[in-house]
Amino acid sequence: METLAIKVKIGDREYPMRVKIEDEAKIRHAGKLINEKLRKYREEYGLDDQQDLIAMVAFDCMVESLETNEVNAEDSEHIRTSLSQLNSLLSKAL
């Protein structure tokens, strides 16, 4: 597993990290998305305090994660139901 040393700037700080080469683009993209959310909150609410901004972004990301998990759980249940119905139809056909 080869790693790459990179620096990701979030807000006004740079964070050095070692990442798998294949994960570099994803990690840089995540940093970009965080910075876009920081900018959005700074502009919308006129906040300059980095700690407040990062807390709001963290909260926003957690809400998005919970919503995604809820959708995934609903999708999984729908898939399970569909597979069960298909299995039942196949059993009857055989």
Backbone as ProteinMPNN parsed JSONL, in Angstrom:
{"seq_chain_A": "METLAIKVKIGDREYPMRVKIEDEAKIRHAGKLINEKLRKYREEYGLDDQQDLIAMVAFDCMVESLETNEVNAEDSEHIRTSLSQLNSLLSKAL", "coords_chain_A": {"N_chain_A": [[0.839, -1.169, 0.0], [0.915, 1.927, -1.112], [1.591, 5.21, 0.021], [0.86, 8.716, 0.029], [2.15, 11.865, 0.784], [0.296, 14.607, 1.615], [-1.102, 17.933, 1.773], [-3.976, 19.321, 3.059], [-6.015, 22.055, 2.814], [-8.166, 23.484, 5.05], [-10.481, 25.803, 5.781], [-8.669, 28.255, 7.334], [-6.375, 26.835, 7.782], [-3.759, 24.45, 7.2], [-3.656, 20.952, 6.795], [-1.536, 18.382, 7.229], [-1.263, 15.134, 5.848], [-1.118, 11.577, 5.361], [-2.022, 9.648, 2.685], [-3.645, 6.997, 0.871], [-2.641, 6.503, -2.454], [-4.658, 6.117, -4.325], [-6.765, 7.309, -3.04], [-6.348, 10.007, -2.978], [-7.581, 11.992, -4.708], [-10.247, 11.864, -3.874], [-10.039, 12.696, -1.197], [-8.992, 15.274, -1.467], [-11.139, 16.4, -2.814], [-13.111, 16.215, -0.839], [-12.069, 18.054, 1.006], [-12.346, 20.356, -0.524], [-15.164, 20.511, -0.725], [-15.819, 20.927, 1.977], [-14.632, 23.444, 2.375], [-16.203, 24.943, 0.623], [-18.673, 24.8, 1.93], [-17.972, 26.125, 4.295], [-17.499, 28.691, 3.263], [-20.066, 29.262, 2.297], [-21.6, 29.348, 4.706], [-20.252, 31.441, 5.974], [-20.849, 33.596, 4.288], [-23.692, 33.571, 4.313], [-24.411, 33.899, 7.028], [-22.714, 35.787, 8.025], [-20.557, 35.179, 9.653], [-17.348, 35.145, 11.199], [-15.809, 33.715, 12.885], [-13.818, 30.957, 12.985], [-14.127, 28.572, 14.431], [-16.871, 28.495, 15.02], [-17.869, 28.401, 12.418], [-16.785, 25.945, 11.485], [-18.008, 24.215, 13.27], [-20.676, 24.5, 12.491], [-20.545, 23.484, 9.88], [-19.761, 20.852, 10.446], [-22.041, 19.993, 11.822], [-23.957, 20.25, 9.776], [-22.934, 18.368, 7.949], [-23.291, 16.038, 9.458], [-26.084, 15.9, 9.66], [-26.692, 15.541, 6.941], [-25.466, 13.048, 6.592], [-27.008, 11.424, 8.311], [-29.475, 11.619, 6.999], [-28.825, 10.411, 4.571], [-28.198, 7.829, 5.465], [-30.713, 7.077, 6.35], [-32.18, 7.041, 3.946], [-30.734, 5.053, 2.627], [-31.321, 2.867, 4.284], [-34.064, 2.649, 3.846], [-34.032, 2.077, 1.105], [-32.656, -0.367, 1.184], [-34.49, -1.965, 2.555], [-36.583, -1.942, 0.717], [-35.349, -3.274, -1.412], [-34.892, -5.771, -0.186], [-37.555, -6.602, 0.19], [-38.431, -6.721, -2.474], [-36.704, -8.707, -3.485], [-37.531, -10.863, -1.938], [-40.141, -11.171, -2.862], [-39.621, -11.827, -5.542], [-38.218, -14.213, -5.159], [-40.228, -15.765, -4.07], [-42.017, -15.885, -6.25], [-40.38, -17.25, -8.084], [-40.077, -19.686, -6.76], [-42.677, -20.66, -6.804], [-42.966, -20.97, -9.551], [-41.247, -23.002, -10.093]], "CA_chain_A": [[0.0, 0.0, 0.0], [1.705, 3.143, -1.214], [0.926, 6.408, 0.517], [1.323, 9.986, -0.495], [2.054, 12.945, 1.766], [-0.377, 15.771, 1.044], [-1.632, 18.922, 2.705], [-5.324, 19.745, 2.688], [-6.348, 23.303, 3.495], [-9.557, 23.602, 5.481], [-10.558, 27.111, 6.409], [-7.404, 28.979, 7.26], [-5.29, 25.963, 8.236], [-3.376, 23.309, 6.365], [-3.548, 19.714, 7.549], [-0.737, 17.372, 6.528], [-1.731, 13.756, 6.044], [-0.65, 10.548, 4.441], [-3.202, 8.986, 2.134], [-3.413, 6.069, -0.223], [-2.583, 7.224, -3.725], [-5.965, 6.043, -4.988], [-7.732, 8.117, -2.285], [-5.963, 11.42, -2.975], [-8.583, 12.85, -5.345], [-11.436, 11.879, -3.014], [-9.74, 13.481, -0.008], [-8.913, 16.678, -1.886], [-12.515, 16.821, -3.123], [-13.782, 16.409, 0.451], [-11.589, 19.34, 1.516], [-12.975, 21.415, -1.336], [-16.565, 20.609, -0.32], [-15.848, 21.55, 3.303], [-14.345, 24.865, 2.199], [-17.382, 25.563, 0.004], [-19.679, 24.962, 2.99], [-17.49, 27.2, 5.166], [-17.745, 29.946, 2.543], [-21.52, 29.459, 2.268], [-22.035, 29.79, 6.026], [-19.652, 32.751, 6.242], [-21.609, 34.584, 3.525], [-25.096, 33.589, 4.726], [-24.61, 34.308, 8.414], [-21.779, 36.832, 8.381], [-19.669, 34.723, 10.723], [-15.921, 35.12, 10.913], [-15.167, 32.806, 13.824], [-13.587, 29.669, 12.329], [-14.668, 27.47, 15.236], [-18.315, 28.48, 14.779], [-18.096, 27.948, 11.046], [-16.489, 24.51, 11.38], [-19.063, 23.51, 14.012], [-21.879, 24.489, 11.652], [-20.295, 22.559, 8.777], [-19.804, 19.501, 11.017], [-23.448, 19.699, 12.092], [-24.589, 20.078, 8.474], [-22.479, 17.087, 7.405], [-23.907, 14.956, 10.225], [-27.484, 15.822, 9.231], [-26.675, 14.908, 5.618], [-25.128, 11.636, 6.786], [-28.182, 10.755, 8.874], [-30.478, 11.533, 5.936], [-28.356, 9.409, 3.617], [-28.37, 6.517, 6.097], [-32.148, 6.78, 6.366], [-32.544, 6.679, 2.577], [-30.12, 3.746, 2.351], [-32.077, 1.848, 5.016], [-35.334, 2.475, 3.127], [-33.71, 1.373, -0.14], [-32.323, -1.753, 1.518], [-35.745, -2.654, 2.881], [-37.304, -2.103, -0.556], [-34.651, -4.33, -2.153], [-35.19, -7.043, 0.493], [-38.944, -6.956, -0.113], [-38.493, -7.106, -3.885], [-36.044, -10.008, -3.633], [-38.396, -11.865, -1.329], [-41.25, -11.397, -3.794], [-39.073, -12.552, -6.695], [-37.923, -15.56, -4.696], [-41.524, -16.451, -3.934], [-42.512, -16.162, -7.605], [-39.548, -18.298, -8.662], [-40.401, -20.944, -6.06], [-43.963, -21.109, -7.333], [-42.778, -21.358, -10.96], [-40.499, -24.275, -10.17]], "C_chain_A": [[0.892, 1.242, 0.0], [0.902, 4.329, -0.717], [1.605, 7.641, -0.044], [1.155, 11.026, 0.6], [1.427, 14.15, 1.077], [-0.742, 16.732, 2.165], [-2.994, 19.342, 2.176], [-5.636, 20.99, 3.499], [-7.845, 23.317, 3.781], [-9.646, 24.901, 6.269], [-9.234, 27.817, 6.238], [-6.209, 28.147, 7.727], [-5.015, 24.861, 7.222], [-3.168, 22.09, 7.256], [-2.735, 18.71, 6.74], [-1.29, 15.979, 6.836], [-1.087, 12.84, 5.034], [-1.883, 9.761, 3.997], [-2.781, 7.967, 1.09], [-3.479, 6.868, -1.53], [-3.958, 7.24, -4.393], [-7.035, 6.875, -4.272], [-7.461, 9.622, -2.359], [-7.053, 12.324, -3.55], [-9.827, 12.982, -4.471], [-11.21, 12.776, -1.796], [-9.631, 14.96, -0.352], [-10.308, 17.227, -2.197], [-13.3, 17.074, -1.833], [-13.36, 17.74, 1.07], [-12.223, 20.503, 0.784], [-14.434, 21.611, -0.923], [-16.714, 21.269, 1.05], [-15.615, 23.05, 3.173], [-15.512, 25.604, 1.543], [-18.476, 25.779, 1.042], [-19.263, 26.057, 3.961], [-17.785, 28.559, 4.543], [-19.244, 30.282, 2.543], [-22.019, 29.987, 3.617], [-21.477, 31.169, 6.38], [-20.473, 33.837, 5.551], [-23.048, 34.709, 4.021], [-25.302, 34.188, 6.11], [-23.633, 35.387, 8.888], [-20.848, 36.465, 9.52], [-18.221, 34.77, 10.278], [-15.18, 34.135, 11.807], [-15.058, 31.417, 13.199], [-14.179, 28.498, 13.111], [-16.18, 27.364, 15.041], [-18.627, 27.949, 13.392], [-17.875, 26.443, 10.909], [-17.535, 23.694, 12.139], [-20.334, 23.42, 13.172], [-21.722, 23.521, 10.486], [-20.352, 21.12, 9.278], [-21.249, 19.082, 11.275], [-24.19, 19.419, 10.785], [-24.215, 18.73, 7.862], [-23.118, 15.911, 8.141], [-25.375, 14.793, 9.838], [-27.566, 15.147, 7.867], [-26.39, 13.408, 5.727], [-26.316, 10.852, 7.327], [-29.277, 10.587, 7.822], [-30.105, 10.469, 4.919], [-28.538, 8.004, 4.183], [-29.834, 6.11, 6.122], [-32.615, 6.334, 4.984], [-31.985, 5.304, 2.232], [-30.883, 2.626, 3.048], [-33.409, 1.58, 4.312], [-35.104, 1.72, 1.825], [-33.414, -0.095, 0.12], [-33.576, -2.557, 1.819], [-36.552, -2.915, 1.617], [-36.673, -3.235, -1.377], [-34.931, -5.687, -1.53], [-36.604, -7.521, 0.164], [-39.068, -7.44, -1.551], [-37.85, -8.471, -4.115], [-36.892, -11.129, -3.047], [-39.564, -12.199, -2.251], [-40.777, -12.184, -5.016], [-38.779, -14.003, -6.334], [-39.203, -16.379, -4.586], [-42.091, -16.817, -5.299], [-41.719, -17.28, -8.278], [-39.855, -19.649, -8.041], [-41.703, -21.515, -6.591], [-43.825, -21.624, -8.756], [-42.049, -22.683, -11.078], [-41.33, -25.35, -9.572]], "O_chain_A": [[1.538, 1.556, 0.999], [-0.293, 4.452, -0.985], [2.741, 7.61, -0.516], [0.124, 11.06, 1.271], [1.953, 14.654, 0.085], [-0.695, 16.386, 3.345], [-3.146, 19.674, 1.0], [-5.534, 20.982, 4.726], [-8.672, 23.181, 2.88], [-8.976, 25.076, 7.287], [-8.736, 27.961, 5.121], [-5.151, 28.697, 8.033], [-5.902, 24.409, 6.498], [-2.581, 22.186, 8.334], [-3.182, 18.242, 5.693], [-1.726, 15.702, 7.953], [-0.582, 13.271, 3.998], [-2.669, 9.28, 4.813], [-1.703, 8.062, 0.504], [-4.283, 7.79, -1.67], [-4.369, 8.254, -4.957], [-8.101, 7.12, -4.837], [-8.253, 10.42, -1.859], [-7.407, 13.326, -2.929], [-10.393, 14.067, -4.34], [-12.101, 13.533, -1.411], [-10.125, 15.808, 0.392], [-10.615, 18.376, -1.88], [-14.064, 18.036, -1.746], [-14.196, 18.472, 1.599], [-12.59, 21.509, 1.39], [-14.892, 22.745, -0.785], [-17.622, 22.073, 1.261], [-16.323, 23.843, 3.793], [-15.777, 26.761, 1.87], [-19.134, 26.819, 1.043], [-20.103, 26.838, 4.408], [-18.265, 29.469, 5.22], [-19.637, 31.429, 2.759], [-22.773, 30.959, 3.664], [-22.159, 31.971, 7.017], [-20.762, 34.874, 6.147], [-23.571, 35.817, 4.139], [-26.272, 34.912, 6.333], [-23.72, 35.847, 10.026], [-20.399, 37.333, 10.268], [-17.903, 34.473, 9.126], [-14.044, 33.762, 11.514], [-16.069, 30.775, 12.917], [-14.677, 27.541, 12.517], [-16.711, 26.261, 14.911], [-19.541, 27.143, 13.215], [-18.681, 25.746, 10.292], [-17.908, 22.605, 11.704], [-20.991, 22.379, 13.146], [-22.667, 22.813, 10.14], [-20.926, 20.257, 8.614], [-21.635, 17.95, 10.982], [-24.961, 18.463, 10.698], [-25.071, 18.029, 7.321], [-23.45, 14.9, 7.522], [-25.857, 13.669, 9.704], [-28.413, 14.279, 7.655], [-27.006, 12.601, 5.031], [-26.601, 9.748, 6.862], [-29.928, 9.545, 7.758], [-30.96, 9.714, 4.458], [-28.976, 7.096, 3.478], [-30.162, 4.938, 5.938], [-33.359, 5.362, 4.862], [-32.671, 4.485, 1.62], [-31.074, 1.554, 2.473], [-33.835, 0.431, 4.194], [-35.879, 0.831, 1.473], [-33.863, -0.967, -0.624], [-33.705, -3.701, 1.385], [-37.138, -3.986, 1.462], [-37.381, -4.053, -1.963], [-35.182, -6.656, -2.246], [-36.82, -8.702, -0.108], [-39.727, -8.444, -1.821], [-38.387, -9.296, -4.853], [-36.957, -12.222, -3.608], [-39.933, -13.363, -2.404], [-41.46, -13.103, -5.468], [-39.058, -14.912, -7.115], [-39.24, -17.548, -4.969], [-42.59, -17.926, -5.49], [-42.285, -18.143, -8.949], [-39.887, -20.658, -8.746], [-41.815, -22.722, -6.805], [-44.48, -22.595, -9.135], [-42.219, -23.404, -12.061], [-40.906, -26.505, -9.527]]}, "name": "protein", "num_of_chains": 1, "seq": "METLAIKVKIGDREYPMRVKIEDEAKIRHAGKLINEKLRKYREEYGLDDQQDLIAMVAFDCMVESLETNEVNAEDSEHIRTSLSQLNSLLSKAL"}
